Amino acid sequence: MNVMIENRPDAEAASETTEFADLIRERRAALGLSLSAFEKLAVDPKTGTRVKSGWVYRLETGEPVIPPRLPQLKALREAT
């Protein structure tokens, strides 16, 4: 299933991305985790899918990223 962002105003899509990035950045900071430590924890226990620290860095700094799919979201949940 592909998410269609094109039908939404750019500002709305950007706002959602920023809120998600802020959530991840703030939670990682609250846990005192480096990007490397976060990557080690960001693993979906069922599928073994990992979220790489480079992806998190790009997300947190506002660079373009591929939106996470369900296994990546589950991996992020494990790290937070």
Contacts in CASP RR format, 6 or more apart in sequence:
PFRMAT RR
TARGET T0000
AUTHOR 0000-0000-0000
METHOD contacts of the structure
MODEL  1
MNVMIENRPDAEAASETTEFADLIRERRAALGLSLSAFEKLAVDPKTGTR
VKSGWVYRLETGEPVIPPRLPQLKALREAT
3 67 0 8 1.000
5 13 0 8 1.000
17 62 0 8 1.000
18 62 0 8 1.000
20 59 0 8 1.000
21 59 0 8 1.000
21 60 0 8 1.000
21 62 0 8 1.000
24 56 0 8 1.000
24 59 0 8 1.000
24 60 0 8 1.000
24 76 0 8 1.000
24 80 0 8 1.000
25 60 0 8 1.000
27 80 0 8 1.000
28 35 0 8 1.000
28 38 0 8 1.000
28 56 0 8 1.000
28 60 0 8 1.000
28 79 0 8 1.000
28 80 0 8 1.000
31 38 0 8 1.000
31 80 0 8 1.000
33 41 0 8 1.000
33 79 0 8 1.000
35 53 0 8 1.000
35 54 0 8 1.000
35 56 0 8 1.000
35 57 0 8 1.000
36 53 0 8 1.000
38 53 0 8 1.000
38 56 0 8 1.000
38 79 0 8 1.000
39 50 0 8 1.000
39 51 0 8 1.000
39 52 0 8 1.000
39 53 0 8 1.000
39 54 0 8 1.000
39 56 0 8 1.000
39 79 0 8 1.000
41 78 0 8 1.000
41 79 0 8 1.000
42 50 0 8 1.000
42 51 0 8 1.000
42 56 0 8 1.000
42 75 0 8 1.000
42 76 0 8 1.000
42 78 0 8 1.000
42 79 0 8 1.000
43 49 0 8 1.000
43 50 0 8 1.000
43 51 0 8 1.000
43 75 0 8 1.000
43 78 0 8 1.000
43 79 0 8 1.000
44 50 0 8 1.000
44 71 0 8 1.000
44 72 0 8 1.000
44 74 0 8 1.000
44 75 0 8 1.000
44 78 0 8 1.000
45 74 0 8 1.000
45 78 0 8 1.000
46 71 0 8 1.000
46 74 0 8 1.000
47 71 0 8 1.000
47 74 0 8 1.000
48 71 0 8 1.000
48 75 0 8 1.000
49 71 0 8 1.000
49 72 0 8 1.000
49 74 0 8 1.000
49 75 0 8 1.000
50 75 0 8 1.000
51 68 0 8 1.000
51 72 0 8 1.000
51 75 0 8 1.000
51 76 0 8 1.000
51 79 0 8 1.000
55 65 0 8 1.000
55 66 0 8 1.000
57 63 0 8 1.000
58 64 0 8 1.000
58 65 0 8 1.000
59 65 0 8 1.000
68 76 0 8 1.000
END
